[in-house]
């Protein structure tokens, strides 16, 4: 090891099953962020930066960097990095479940979806196959989207009645992109800072909220909040989105 370098420790490989895709041929960014965040010891938020589209069905190496960070590599190419962070964004104020359901009828992906097979919001995914979120704009809040979500039992681990934490990250991902309005201007997740407070029970009437914070060139900035049926915050996130040509979104 070179003097002054940060020590790294390799831990078991991480493989993303094809079920959890985002754009065709690559994994959903929120899902991968949640999987990598598990390797960061913290009681607060974790920031995950995606460097290239994460591959599917490929054993990726996870390396611990120092005491509290981690990075993900595929064939020695850096895919993502994760570290402890602070999350300083306001919660997106929720709407009732019925209003979120109504907003789903205005979901832009119903008419034009850049990635219709996406595990989180893809219109080609069937019941129990994906999250099937439909984040639609609110009439009174044009910068905000809402999605009704009832977690399916098929998403939980055997014998569990709550979803794993990486699916909370996934649910907090795509509503941010649809708050930007990715119909006609596809975007992918570049960075996500998330904080998970609790896990959603199977069958609960959850609401996911997303809000656009601003734009800067090819980048857009969003915040998302997930609520359970009692209005309790389950998780929150801030994200940076990057406009892309869908044809160029390929995993290493």
Secondary structure, DSSP 4 states (H G I P E B T S, - for coil): --TTPPPEEEEEEE---GGGBSSTTBB-HHHHHHHHHTTS--SSEEEEEE-SPPBSS--EEEEEETTTEEEEEETTEEEEEEEEE----PPPPP--HHHHHHHHTT-GGGT--TTTT-TTT-TTPPTTTS-----EE-SS-TTEEEEEEE--GGGBPTT-SBB-HHHHHHHHHHHHHHHH--TTS-EEEEEEEEEE---PBTT-EEEEEEEEEEEETTEEEEEEEEE-TTS-EEEEEEEEEEE--GGG----
